Structures are given as structure tokens and as C-alpha cells.
Amino acid sequence: MRMIQLESVVISLFGAASGMGLGTLLAWGVNRTFAHAEPDSVPTILPFGRLLLFLLPAGLVGVMAAQWPARQAARLDILTSVQSA
């Protein structure tokens, strides 16, 4: 049961981190594009505290999403599961 929960948390944190990275990259690219068109544009500022704070709910969502599958897997017999796979 713990293994499924841990896997879900890792996947949700990876998704959140890659989404934040992609969003940051796109925001930087758009800002650089506008900076060439208008020299007095707003600089890109990354709120690292808020970005890191966003990872906490992402981990909690991973734990919550794993509850039902983890309970289902915990009820199964291990040898039967391995034989059917």
C-alpha cells in the first residue's frame, strides 16, 4: 500500500515540477519576445517561494489519488497478482 502511495506522490510531484518548469520557460520566452518589441517591458521575476509552496498541494493530491488503488492492491494476494501479470 505504501509503495503505491509513494509512486503516486512521485508522479504528481514530477508532473508539478515539469509543469512549473515548462510554464516558467514559456513565460520567459514570451517576456523576451515582448522585450524586443517594447524595451520598457516588465522583467521576468520568479517567485521561488510560491513555486516551492505549490509542490506541497501537489504531493497531497498524489496521496489522495492513491488511496483507492492502494486499498484495492492491499486486498489482493501477492502470489495471485504476480501470476496473473
PyMOL Python script that loads the backbone (N, CA, C, O; Angstrom):
from pymol import cmd

cmd.read_pdbstr("""\
ATOM      1  N   MET A   1       0.821  -1.183   0.000  1.00  0.00           N
ATOM      2  CA  MET A   1       0.000   0.000   0.000  1.00  0.00           C
ATOM      3  C   MET A   1       0.875   1.261   0.000  1.00  0.00           C
ATOM      4  O   MET A   1       0.591   2.224  -0.712  1.00  0.00           O
ATOM      5  N   ARG A   2       1.933   1.240   0.801  1.00  0.00           N
ATOM      6  CA  ARG A   2       2.832   2.409   0.852  1.00  0.00           C
ATOM      7  C   ARG A   2       3.533   2.628  -0.481  1.00  0.00           C
ATOM      8  O   ARG A   2       3.770   3.766  -0.887  1.00  0.00           O
ATOM      9  N   MET A   3       3.863   1.533  -1.159  1.00  0.00           N
ATOM     10  CA  MET A   3       4.585   1.655  -2.424  1.00  0.00           C
ATOM     11  C   MET A   3       3.721   2.351  -3.482  1.00  0.00           C
ATOM     12  O   MET A   3       4.220   3.169  -4.254  1.00  0.00           O
ATOM     13  N   ILE A   4       2.447   2.029  -3.513  1.00  0.00           N
ATOM     14  CA  ILE A   4       1.556   2.669  -4.481  1.00  0.00           C
ATOM     15  C   ILE A   4       1.378   4.140  -4.141  1.00  0.00           C
ATOM     16  O   ILE A   4       1.349   4.984  -5.037  1.00  0.00           O
ATOM     17  N   GLN A   5       1.258   4.457  -2.855  1.00  0.00           N
ATOM     18  CA  GLN A   5       1.140   5.853  -2.451  1.00  0.00           C
ATOM     19  C   GLN A   5       2.404   6.629  -2.785  1.00  0.00           C
ATOM     20  O   GLN A   5       2.334   7.757  -3.272  1.00  0.00           O
ATOM     21  N   LEU A   6       3.557   6.030  -2.525  1.00  0.00           N
ATOM     22  CA  LEU A   6       4.823   6.702  -2.833  1.00  0.00           C
ATOM     23  C   LEU A   6       4.964   6.930  -4.335  1.00  0.00           C
ATOM     24  O   LEU A   6       5.418   7.989  -4.767  1.00  0.00           O
ATOM     25  N   GLU A   7       4.578   5.948  -5.115  1.00  0.00           N
ATOM     26  CA  GLU A   7       4.651   6.096  -6.566  1.00  0.00           C
ATOM     27  C   GLU A   7       3.729   7.226  -7.036  1.00  0.00           C
ATOM     28  O   GLU A   7       4.102   8.012  -7.907  1.00  0.00           O
ATOM     29  N   SER A   8       2.548   7.304  -6.470  1.00  0.00           N
ATOM     30  CA  SER A   8       1.615   8.362  -6.846  1.00  0.00           C
ATOM     31  C   SER A   8       2.147   9.738  -6.465  1.00  0.00           C
ATOM     32  O   SER A   8       1.998  10.693  -7.228  1.00  0.00           O
ATOM     33  N   VAL A   9       2.761   9.848  -5.300  1.00  0.00           N
ATOM     34  CA  VAL A   9       3.331  11.125  -4.871  1.00  0.00           C
ATOM     35  C   VAL A   9       4.477  11.529  -5.786  1.00  0.00           C
ATOM     36  O   VAL A   9       4.578  12.693  -6.174  1.00  0.00           O
ATOM     37  N   VAL A  10       5.336  10.587  -6.131  1.00  0.00           N
ATOM     38  CA  VAL A  10       6.467  10.895  -7.014  1.00  0.00           C
ATOM     39  C   VAL A  10       5.966  11.350  -8.382  1.00  0.00           C
ATOM     40  O   VAL A  10       6.492  12.306  -8.951  1.00  0.00           O
ATOM     41  N   ILE A  11       4.959  10.674  -8.905  1.00  0.00           N
ATOM     42  CA  ILE A  11       4.425  11.053 -10.213  1.00  0.00           C
ATOM     43  C   ILE A  11       3.777  12.431 -10.164  1.00  0.00           C
ATOM     44  O   ILE A  11       3.950  13.231 -11.083  1.00  0.00           O
ATOM     45  N   SER A  12       3.029  12.715  -9.093  1.00  0.00           N
ATOM     46  CA  SER A  12       2.387  14.030  -9.010  1.00  0.00           C
ATOM     47  C   SER A  12       3.414  15.140  -8.808  1.00  0.00           C
ATOM     48  O   SER A  12       3.260  16.226  -9.366  1.00  0.00           O
ATOM     49  N   LEU A  13       4.452  14.889  -8.024  1.00  0.00           N
ATOM     50  CA  LEU A  13       5.499  15.895  -7.842  1.00  0.00           C
ATOM     51  C   LEU A  13       6.290  16.110  -9.130  1.00  0.00           C
ATOM     52  O   LEU A  13       6.659  17.238  -9.459  1.00  0.00           O
ATOM     53  N   PHE A  14       6.546  15.030  -9.849  1.00  0.00           N
ATOM     54  CA  PHE A  14       7.244  15.158 -11.130  1.00  0.00           C
ATOM     55  C   PHE A  14       6.404  15.959 -12.122  1.00  0.00           C
ATOM     56  O   PHE A  14       6.925  16.809 -12.843  1.00  0.00           O
ATOM     57  N   GLY A  15       5.104  15.682 -12.153  1.00  0.00           N
ATOM     58  CA  GLY A  15       4.217  16.426 -13.040  1.00  0.00           C
ATOM     59  C   GLY A  15       4.143  17.894 -12.665  1.00  0.00           C
ATOM     60  O   GLY A  15       4.153  18.763 -13.537  1.00  0.00           O
ATOM     61  N   ALA A  16       4.070  18.174 -11.371  1.00  0.00           N
ATOM     62  CA  ALA A  16       4.010  19.566 -10.922  1.00  0.00           C
ATOM     63  C   ALA A  16       5.313  20.295 -11.243  1.00  0.00           C
ATOM     64  O   ALA A  16       5.295  21.433 -11.713  1.00  0.00           O
ATOM     65  N   ALA A  17       6.435  19.640 -10.988  1.00  0.00           N
ATOM     66  CA  ALA A  17       7.732  20.276 -11.247  1.00  0.00           C
ATOM     67  C   ALA A  17       7.951  20.505 -12.737  1.00  0.00           C
ATOM     68  O   ALA A  17       8.444  21.561 -13.135  1.00  0.00           O
ATOM     69  N   SER A  18       7.591  19.530 -13.561  1.00  0.00           N
ATOM     70  CA  SER A  18       7.777  19.724 -15.005  1.00  0.00           C
ATOM     71  C   SER A  18       6.797  20.762 -15.538  1.00  0.00           C
ATOM     72  O   SER A  18       7.141  21.507 -16.456  1.00  0.00           O
ATOM     73  N   GLY A  19       5.588  20.832 -14.990  1.00  0.00           N
ATOM     74  CA  GLY A  19       4.637  21.867 -15.394  1.00  0.00           C
ATOM     75  C   GLY A  19       5.112  23.257 -15.002  1.00  0.00           C
ATOM     76  O   GLY A  19       4.976  24.209 -15.771  1.00  0.00           O
ATOM     77  N   MET A  20       5.671  23.370 -13.801  1.00  0.00           N
ATOM     78  CA  MET A  20       6.197  24.670 -13.388  1.00  0.00           C
ATOM     79  C   MET A  20       7.403  25.053 -14.234  1.00  0.00           C
ATOM     80  O   MET A  20       7.570  26.222 -14.582  1.00  0.00           O
ATOM     81  N   GLY A  21       8.233  24.093 -14.563  1.00  0.00           N
ATOM     82  CA  GLY A  21       9.390  24.386 -15.415  1.00  0.00           C
ATOM     83  C   GLY A  21       8.975  24.815 -16.809  1.00  0.00           C
ATOM     84  O   GLY A  21       9.520  25.773 -17.359  1.00  0.00           O
ATOM     85  N   LEU A  22       8.014  24.110 -17.380  1.00  0.00           N
ATOM     86  CA  LEU A  22       7.536  24.470 -18.715  1.00  0.00           C
ATOM     87  C   LEU A  22       6.832  25.827 -18.695  1.00  0.00           C
ATOM     88  O   LEU A  22       7.014  26.635 -19.605  1.00  0.00           O
ATOM     89  N   GLY A  23       6.038  26.075 -17.670  1.00  0.00           N
ATOM     90  CA  GLY A  23       5.367  27.371 -17.550  1.00  0.00           C
ATOM     91  C   GLY A  23       6.352  28.511 -17.388  1.00  0.00           C
ATOM     92  O   GLY A  23       6.175  29.584 -17.965  1.00  0.00           O
ATOM     93  N   THR A  24       7.393  28.274 -16.599  1.00  0.00           N
ATOM     94  CA  THR A  24       8.425  29.294 -16.407  1.00  0.00           C
ATOM     95  C   THR A  24       9.167  29.561 -17.712  1.00  0.00           C
ATOM     96  O   THR A  24       9.447  30.710 -18.052  1.00  0.00           O
ATOM     97  N   LEU A  25       9.479  28.507 -18.429  1.00  0.00           N
ATOM     98  CA  LEU A  25      10.173  28.656 -19.711  1.00  0.00           C
ATOM     99  C   LEU A  25       9.313  29.407 -20.720  1.00  0.00           C
ATOM    100  O   LEU A  25       9.810  30.280 -21.432  1.00  0.00           O
ATOM    101  N   LEU A  26       8.040  29.076 -20.785  1.00  0.00           N
ATOM    102  CA  LEU A  26       7.157  29.781 -21.713  1.00  0.00           C
ATOM    103  C   LEU A  26       6.983  31.243 -21.316  1.00  0.00           C
ATOM    104  O   LEU A  26       6.976  32.121 -22.179  1.00  0.00           O
ATOM    105  N   ALA A  27       6.843  31.514 -20.020  1.00  0.00           N
ATOM    106  CA  ALA A  27       6.715  32.907 -19.570  1.00  0.00           C
ATOM    107  C   ALA A  27       7.977  33.701 -19.888  1.00  0.00           C
ATOM    108  O   ALA A  27       7.898  34.857 -20.304  1.00  0.00           O
ATOM    109  N   TRP A  28       9.131  33.087 -19.695  1.00  0.00           N
ATOM    110  CA  TRP A  28      10.389  33.761 -20.018  1.00  0.00           C
ATOM    111  C   TRP A  28      10.466  34.055 -21.523  1.00  0.00           C
ATOM    112  O   TRP A  28      10.873  35.141 -21.935  1.00  0.00           O
ATOM    113  N   GLY A  29      10.067  33.061 -22.339  1.00  0.00           N
ATOM    114  CA  GLY A  29      10.121  33.246 -23.790  1.00  0.00           C
ATOM    115  C   GLY A  29       9.185  34.339 -24.279  1.00  0.00           C
ATOM    116  O   GLY A  29       9.551  35.138 -25.141  1.00  0.00           O
ATOM    117  N   VAL A  30       7.982  34.375 -23.732  1.00  0.00           N
ATOM    118  CA  VAL A  30       7.031  35.418 -24.119  1.00  0.00           C
ATOM    119  C   VAL A  30       7.534  36.783 -23.667  1.00  0.00           C
ATOM    120  O   VAL A  30       7.423  37.768 -24.398  1.00  0.00           O
ATOM    121  N   ASN A  31       8.086  36.835 -22.465  1.00  0.00           N
ATOM    122  CA  ASN A  31       8.594  38.104 -21.956  1.00  0.00           C
ATOM    123  C   ASN A  31       9.779  38.598 -22.794  1.00  0.00           C
ATOM    124  O   ASN A  31       9.901  39.794 -23.057  1.00  0.00           O
ATOM    125  N   ARG A  32      10.643  37.681 -23.206  1.00  0.00           N
ATOM    126  CA  ARG A  32      11.771  38.071 -24.055  1.00  0.00           C
ATOM    127  C   ARG A  32      11.288  38.565 -25.414  1.00  0.00           C
ATOM    128  O   ARG A  32      11.855  39.500 -25.980  1.00  0.00           O
ATOM    129  N   THR A  33      10.239  37.933 -25.933  1.00  0.00           N
ATOM    130  CA  THR A  33       9.683  38.358 -27.213  1.00  0.00           C
ATOM    131  C   THR A  33       9.124  39.776 -27.110  1.00  0.00           C
ATOM    132  O   THR A  33       9.357  40.607 -27.988  1.00  0.00           O
ATOM    133  N   PHE A  34       8.385  40.046 -26.033  1.00  0.00           N
ATOM    134  CA  PHE A  34       7.833  41.383 -25.843  1.00  0.00           C
ATOM    135  C   PHE A  34       8.916  42.398 -25.516  1.00  0.00           C
ATOM    136  O   PHE A  34       8.758  43.582 -25.814  1.00  0.00           O
ATOM    137  N   ALA A  35      10.005  41.962 -24.913  1.00  0.00           N
ATOM    138  CA  ALA A  35      11.088  42.886 -24.573  1.00  0.00           C
ATOM    139  C   ALA A  35      11.736  43.447 -25.842  1.00  0.00           C
ATOM    140  O   ALA A  35      12.182  44.594 -25.856  1.00  0.00           O
ATOM    141  N   HIS A  36      11.786  42.642 -26.903  1.00  0.00           N
ATOM    142  CA  HIS A  36      12.343  43.140 -28.166  1.00  0.00           C
ATOM    143  C   HIS A  36      11.402  44.157 -28.808  1.00  0.00           C
ATOM    144  O   HIS A  36      11.848  45.113 -29.442  1.00  0.00           O
ATOM    145  N   ALA A  37      10.097  43.943 -28.640  1.00  0.00           N
ATOM    146  CA  ALA A  37       9.129  44.846 -29.238  1.00  0.00           C
ATOM    147  C   ALA A  37       8.990  46.139 -28.428  1.00  0.00           C
ATOM    148  O   ALA A  37       8.830  47.223 -28.989  1.00  0.00           O
ATOM    149  N   GLU A  38       9.052  46.006 -27.115  1.00  0.00           N
ATOM    150  CA  GLU A  38       8.904  47.167 -26.237  1.00  0.00           C
ATOM    151  C   GLU A  38      10.004  47.124 -25.179  1.00  0.00           C
ATOM    152  O   GLU A  38       9.918  46.316 -24.254  1.00  0.00           O
ATOM    153  N   PRO A  39      11.015  47.950 -25.280  1.00  0.00           N
ATOM    154  CA  PRO A  39      12.169  47.881 -24.375  1.00  0.00           C
ATOM    155  C   PRO A  39      11.850  48.142 -22.909  1.00  0.00           C
ATOM    156  O   PRO A  39      12.600  47.694 -22.042  1.00  0.00           O
ATOM    157  N   ASP A  40      10.763  48.852 -22.597  1.00  0.00           N
ATOM    158  CA  ASP A  40      10.429  49.160 -21.210  1.00  0.00           C
ATOM    159  C   ASP A  40       9.463  48.141 -20.612  1.00  0.00           C
ATOM    160  O   ASP A  40       8.655  48.491 -19.751  1.00  0.00           O
ATOM    161  N   SER A  41       9.536  46.883 -21.056  1.00  0.00           N
ATOM    162  CA  SER A  41       8.602  45.870 -20.554  1.00  0.00           C
ATOM    163  C   SER A  41       9.000  45.419 -19.145  1.00  0.00           C
ATOM    164  O   SER A  41      10.083  45.739 -18.655  1.00  0.00           O
ATOM    165  N   VAL A  42       8.119  44.686 -18.523  1.00  0.00           N
ATOM    166  CA  VAL A  42       8.319  44.203 -17.155  1.00  0.00           C
ATOM    167  C   VAL A  42       9.300  43.034 -17.170  1.00  0.00           C
ATOM    168  O   VAL A  42       9.165  42.136 -18.002  1.00  0.00           O
ATOM    169  N   PRO A  43      10.279  43.025 -16.275  1.00  0.00           N
ATOM    170  CA  PRO A  43      11.230  41.907 -16.249  1.00  0.00           C
ATOM    171  C   PRO A  43      10.589  40.635 -15.682  1.00  0.00           C
ATOM    172  O   PRO A  43       9.612  40.696 -14.936  1.00  0.00           O
ATOM    173  N   THR A  44      11.151  39.504 -16.045  1.00  0.00           N
ATOM    174  CA  THR A  44      10.671  38.228 -15.521  1.00  0.00           C
ATOM    175  C   THR A  44      11.216  38.033 -14.119  1.00  0.00           C
ATOM    176  O   THR A  44      12.429  38.037 -13.908  1.00  0.00           O
ATOM    177  N   ILE A  45      10.316  37.862 -13.162  1.00  0.00           N
ATOM    178  CA  ILE A  45      10.706  37.612 -11.776  1.00  0.00           C
ATOM    179  C   ILE A  45      10.075  36.300 -11.348  1.00  0.00           C
ATOM    180  O   ILE A  45       8.857  36.140 -11.435  1.00  0.00           O
ATOM    181  N   LEU A  46      10.879  35.371 -10.892  1.00  0.00           N
ATOM    182  CA  LEU A  46      10.376  34.073 -10.461  1.00  0.00           C
ATOM    183  C   LEU A  46      10.127  34.074  -8.957  1.00  0.00           C
ATOM    184  O   LEU A  46      11.051  34.322  -8.182  1.00  0.00           O
ATOM    185  N   PRO A  47       8.896  33.802  -8.532  1.00  0.00           N
ATOM    186  CA  PRO A  47       8.603  33.720  -7.102  1.00  0.00           C
ATOM    187  C   PRO A  47       8.929  32.318  -6.584  1.00  0.00           C
ATOM    188  O   PRO A  47       8.044  31.468  -6.486  1.00  0.00           O
ATOM    189  N   PHE A  48      10.196  32.081  -6.255  1.00  0.00           N
ATOM    190  CA  PHE A  48      10.628  30.737  -5.877  1.00  0.00           C
ATOM    191  C   PHE A  48       9.878  30.205  -4.660  1.00  0.00           C
ATOM    192  O   PHE A  48       9.590  29.010  -4.586  1.00  0.00           O
ATOM    193  N   GLY A  49       9.564  31.069  -3.715  1.00  0.00           N
ATOM    194  CA  GLY A  49       8.816  30.630  -2.537  1.00  0.00           C
ATOM    195  C   GLY A  49       7.445  30.090  -2.901  1.00  0.00           C
ATOM    196  O   GLY A  49       7.031  29.045  -2.400  1.00  0.00           O
ATOM    197  N   ARG A  50       6.749  30.793  -3.764  1.00  0.00           N
ATOM    198  CA  ARG A  50       5.422  30.344  -4.197  1.00  0.00           C
ATOM    199  C   ARG A  50       5.506  29.088  -5.046  1.00  0.00           C
ATOM    200  O   ARG A  50       4.650  28.208  -4.948  1.00  0.00           O
ATOM    201  N   LEU A  51       6.532  29.003  -5.875  1.00  0.00           N
ATOM    202  CA  LEU A  51       6.699  27.804  -6.694  1.00  0.00           C
ATOM    203  C   LEU A  51       6.942  26.581  -5.821  1.00  0.00           C
ATOM    204  O   LEU A  51       6.373  25.517  -6.066  1.00  0.00           O
ATOM    205  N   LEU A  52       7.783  26.729  -4.806  1.00  0.00           N
ATOM    206  CA  LEU A  52       8.028  25.607  -3.895  1.00  0.00           C
ATOM    207  C   LEU A  52       6.797  25.299  -3.050  1.00  0.00           C
ATOM    208  O   LEU A  52       6.532  24.140  -2.731  1.00  0.00           O
ATOM    209  N   LEU A  53       6.059  26.322  -2.693  1.00  0.00           N
ATOM    210  CA  LEU A  53       4.840  26.128  -1.910  1.00  0.00           C
ATOM    211  C   LEU A  53       3.785  25.379  -2.723  1.00  0.00           C
ATOM    212  O   LEU A  53       2.941  24.692  -2.147  1.00  0.00           O
ATOM    213  N   PHE A  54       3.819  25.499  -4.026  1.00  0.00           N
ATOM    214  CA  PHE A  54       2.887  24.792  -4.894  1.00  0.00           C
ATOM    215  C   PHE A  54       3.132  23.285  -4.878  1.00  0.00           C
ATOM    216  O   PHE A  54       2.208  22.509  -5.122  1.00  0.00           O
ATOM    217  N   LEU A  55       4.351  22.864  -4.597  1.00  0.00           N
ATOM    218  CA  LEU A  55       4.657  21.435  -4.593  1.00  0.00           C
ATOM    219  C   LEU A  55       3.977  20.700  -3.443  1.00  0.00           C
ATOM    220  O   LEU A  55       3.694  19.508  -3.563  1.00  0.00           O
ATOM    221  N   LEU A  56       3.709  21.381  -2.338  1.00  0.00           N
ATOM    222  CA  LEU A  56       3.046  20.743  -1.196  1.00  0.00           C
ATOM    223  C   LEU A  56       1.640  20.254  -1.563  1.00  0.00           C
ATOM    224  O   LEU A  56       1.339  19.085  -1.326  1.00  0.00           O
ATOM    225  N   PRO A  57       0.766  21.097  -2.132  1.00  0.00           N
ATOM    226  CA  PRO A  57      -0.545  20.573  -2.534  1.00  0.00           C
ATOM    227  C   PRO A  57      -0.446  19.491  -3.610  1.00  0.00           C
ATOM    228  O   PRO A  57      -1.284  18.590  -3.661  1.00  0.00           O
ATOM    229  N   ALA A  58       0.561  19.574  -4.459  1.00  0.00           N
ATOM    230  CA  ALA A  58       0.727  18.540  -5.484  1.00  0.00           C
ATOM    231  C   ALA A  58       1.026  17.184  -4.843  1.00  0.00           C
ATOM    232  O   ALA A  58       0.513  16.156  -5.285  1.00  0.00           O
ATOM    233  N   GLY A  59       1.853  17.188  -3.808  1.00  0.00           N
ATOM    234  CA  GLY A  59       2.128  15.942  -3.087  1.00  0.00           C
ATOM    235  C   GLY A  59       0.901  15.422  -2.361  1.00  0.00           C
ATOM    236  O   GLY A  59       0.664  14.214  -2.324  1.00  0.00           O
ATOM    237  N   LEU A  60       0.122  16.323  -1.784  1.00  0.00           N
ATOM    238  CA  LEU A  60      -1.106  15.913  -1.098  1.00  0.00           C
ATOM    239  C   LEU A  60      -2.126  15.336  -2.072  1.00  0.00           C
ATOM    240  O   LEU A  60      -2.822  14.374  -1.747  1.00  0.00           O
ATOM    241  N   VAL A  61      -2.217  15.911  -3.248  1.00  0.00           N
ATOM    242  CA  VAL A  61      -3.112  15.375  -4.267  1.00  0.00           C
ATOM    243  C   VAL A  61      -2.662  13.978  -4.676  1.00  0.00           C
ATOM    244  O   VAL A  61      -3.496  13.106  -4.921  1.00  0.00           O
ATOM    245  N   GLY A  62      -1.356  13.757  -4.752  1.00  0.00           N
ATOM    246  CA  GLY A  62      -0.837  12.427  -5.074  1.00  0.00           C
ATOM    247  C   GLY A  62      -1.212  11.408  -4.019  1.00  0.00           C
ATOM    248  O   GLY A  62      -1.562  10.275  -4.351  1.00  0.00           O
ATOM    249  N   VAL A  63      -1.145  11.786  -2.761  1.00  0.00           N
ATOM    250  CA  VAL A  63      -1.538  10.874  -1.670  1.00  0.00           C
ATOM    251  C   VAL A  63      -3.031  10.582  -1.746  1.00  0.00           C
ATOM    252  O   VAL A  63      -3.450   9.433  -1.606  1.00  0.00           O
ATOM    253  N   MET A  64      -3.823  11.607  -1.963  1.00  0.00           N
ATOM    254  CA  MET A  64      -5.273  11.401  -2.025  1.00  0.00           C
ATOM    255  C   MET A  64      -5.666  10.553  -3.237  1.00  0.00           C
ATOM    256  O   MET A  64      -6.576   9.729  -3.147  1.00  0.00           O
ATOM    257  N   ALA A  65      -4.995  10.747  -4.352  1.00  0.00           N
ATOM    258  CA  ALA A  65      -5.317   9.991  -5.560  1.00  0.00           C
ATOM    259  C   ALA A  65      -4.924   8.524  -5.432  1.00  0.00           C
ATOM    260  O   ALA A  65      -5.463   7.680  -6.148  1.00  0.00           O
ATOM    261  N   ALA A  66      -4.001   8.208  -4.540  1.00  0.00           N
ATOM    262  CA  ALA A  66      -3.535   6.831  -4.402  1.00  0.00           C
ATOM    263  C   ALA A  66      -4.336   6.022  -3.393  1.00  0.00           C
ATOM    264  O   ALA A  66      -4.136   4.812  -3.289  1.00  0.00           O
ATOM    265  N   GLN A  67      -5.224   6.643  -2.659  1.00  0.00           N
ATOM    266  CA  GLN A  67      -5.923   5.933  -1.588  1.00  0.00           C
ATOM    267  C   GLN A  67      -6.722   4.740  -2.100  1.00  0.00           C
ATOM    268  O   GLN A  67      -6.553   3.629  -1.597  1.00  0.00           O
ATOM    269  N   TRP A  68      -7.586   4.948  -3.086  1.00  0.00           N
ATOM    270  CA  TRP A  68      -8.426   3.855  -3.565  1.00  0.00           C
ATOM    271  C   TRP A  68      -7.610   2.745  -4.244  1.00  0.00           C
ATOM    272  O   TRP A  68      -7.815   1.576  -3.919  1.00  0.00           O
ATOM    273  N   PRO A  69      -6.697   3.058  -5.170  1.00  0.00           N
ATOM    274  CA  PRO A  69      -5.908   1.975  -5.773  1.00  0.00           C
ATOM    275  C   PRO A  69      -5.034   1.243  -4.754  1.00  0.00           C
ATOM    276  O   PRO A  69      -4.832   0.034  -4.870  1.00  0.00           O
ATOM    277  N   ALA A  70      -4.521   1.956  -3.768  1.00  0.00           N
ATOM    278  CA  ALA A  70      -3.682   1.301  -2.764  1.00  0.00           C
ATOM    279  C   ALA A  70      -4.501   0.337  -1.919  1.00  0.00           C
ATOM    280  O   ALA A  70      -4.032  -0.754  -1.595  1.00  0.00           O
ATOM    281  N   ARG A  71      -5.707   0.722  -1.563  1.00  0.00           N
ATOM    282  CA  ARG A  71      -6.564  -0.190  -0.795  1.00  0.00           C
ATOM    283  C   ARG A  71      -6.928  -1.416  -1.607  1.00  0.00           C
ATOM    284  O   ARG A  71      -6.951  -2.529  -1.081  1.00  0.00           O
ATOM    285  N   GLN A  72      -7.213  -1.222  -2.886  1.00  0.00           N
ATOM    286  CA  GLN A  72      -7.542  -2.358  -3.744  1.00  0.00           C
ATOM    287  C   GLN A  72      -6.351  -3.309  -3.875  1.00  0.00           C
ATOM    288  O   GLN A  72      -6.517  -4.528  -3.842  1.00  0.00           O
ATOM    289  N   ALA A  73      -5.170  -2.753  -4.021  1.00  0.00           N
ATOM    290  CA  ALA A  73      -3.974  -3.588  -4.162  1.00  0.00           C
ATOM    291  C   ALA A  73      -3.637  -4.292  -2.861  1.00  0.00           C
ATOM    292  O   ALA A  73      -3.133  -5.415  -2.886  1.00  0.00           O
ATOM    293  N   ALA A  74      -3.902  -3.663  -1.727  1.00  0.00           N
ATOM    294  CA  ALA A  74      -3.594  -4.281  -0.434  1.00  0.00           C
ATOM    295  C   ALA A  74      -4.493  -5.477  -0.160  1.00  0.00           C
ATOM    296  O   ALA A  74      -4.109  -6.375   0.589  1.00  0.00           O
ATOM    297  N   ARG A  75      -5.669  -5.505  -0.744  1.00  0.00           N
ATOM    298  CA  ARG A  75      -6.597  -6.632  -0.536  1.00  0.00           C
ATOM    299  C   ARG A  75      -6.229  -7.862  -1.349  1.00  0.00           C
ATOM    300  O   ARG A  75      -6.658  -8.969  -1.022  1.00  0.00           O
ATOM    301  N   LEU A  76      -5.443  -7.686  -2.401  1.00  0.00           N
ATOM    302  CA  LEU A  76      -5.102  -8.803  -3.281  1.00  0.00           C
ATOM    303  C   LEU A  76      -4.004  -9.674  -2.673  1.00  0.00           C
ATOM    304  O   LEU A  76      -3.146  -9.204  -1.926  1.00  0.00           O
ATOM    305  N   ASP A  77      -4.063 -10.950  -3.018  1.00  0.00           N
ATOM    306  CA  ASP A  77      -2.990 -11.861  -2.636  1.00  0.00           C
ATOM    307  C   ASP A  77      -1.793 -11.609  -3.560  1.00  0.00           C
ATOM    308  O   ASP A  77      -1.959 -11.520  -4.777  1.00  0.00           O
ATOM    309  N   ILE A  78      -0.619 -11.495  -3.002  1.00  0.00           N
ATOM    310  CA  ILE A  78       0.562 -11.133  -3.779  1.00  0.00           C
ATOM    311  C   ILE A  78       0.886 -12.189  -4.826  1.00  0.00           C
ATOM    312  O   ILE A  78       1.161 -11.843  -5.975  1.00  0.00           O
ATOM    313  N   LEU A  79       0.860 -13.447  -4.466  1.00  0.00           N
ATOM    314  CA  LEU A  79       1.224 -14.505  -5.423  1.00  0.00           C
ATOM    315  C   LEU A  79       0.222 -14.588  -6.561  1.00  0.00           C
ATOM    316  O   LEU A  79       0.605 -14.820  -7.708  1.00  0.00           O
ATOM    317  N   THR A  80      -1.041 -14.403  -6.264  1.00  0.00           N
ATOM    318  CA  THR A  80      -2.063 -14.413  -7.326  1.00  0.00           C
ATOM    319  C   THR A  80      -1.854 -13.226  -8.263  1.00  0.00           C
ATOM    320  O   THR A  80      -2.000 -13.369  -9.477  1.00  0.00           O
ATOM    321  N   SER A  81      -1.519 -12.075  -7.727  1.00  0.00           N
ATOM    322  CA  SER A  81      -1.279 -10.893  -8.546  1.00  0.00           C
ATOM    323  C   SER A  81      -0.087 -11.086  -9.468  1.00  0.00           C
ATOM    324  O   SER A  81      -0.126 -10.690 -10.633  1.00  0.00           O
ATOM    325  N   VAL A  82       0.975 -11.696  -8.946  1.00  0.00           N
ATOM    326  CA  VAL A  82       2.187 -11.896  -9.736  1.00  0.00           C
ATOM    327  C   VAL A  82       1.919 -12.925 -10.839  1.00  0.00           C
ATOM    328  O   VAL A  82       2.418 -12.773 -11.954  1.00  0.00           O
ATOM    329  N   GLN A  83       1.149 -13.955 -10.548  1.00  0.00           N
ATOM    330  CA  GLN A  83       0.845 -14.982 -11.552  1.00  0.00           C
ATOM    331  C   GLN A  83      -0.015 -14.435 -12.683  1.00  0.00           C
ATOM    332  O   GLN A  83       0.164 -14.829 -13.835  1.00  0.00           O
ATOM    333  N   SER A  84      -0.937 -13.543 -12.380  1.00  0.00           N
ATOM    334  CA  SER A  84      -1.819 -13.011 -13.408  1.00  0.00           C
ATOM    335  C   SER A  84      -1.169 -11.941 -14.262  1.00  0.00           C
ATOM    336  O   SER A  84      -1.666 -11.616 -15.341  1.00  0.00           O
ATOM    337  N   ALA A  85      -0.063 -11.391 -13.790  1.00  0.00           N
ATOM    338  CA  ALA A  85       0.614 -10.340 -14.544  1.00  0.00           C
ATOM    339  C   ALA A  85       1.509 -10.981 -15.526  1.00  0.00           C
ATOM    340  O   ALA A  85       2.191 -10.290 -16.283  1.00  0.00           O
TER     341      ALA A  85
END
""", "prot")
cmd.dss("prot")
cmd.show_as("cartoon", "prot")
cmd.util.cbc("prot")
cmd.orient("prot")
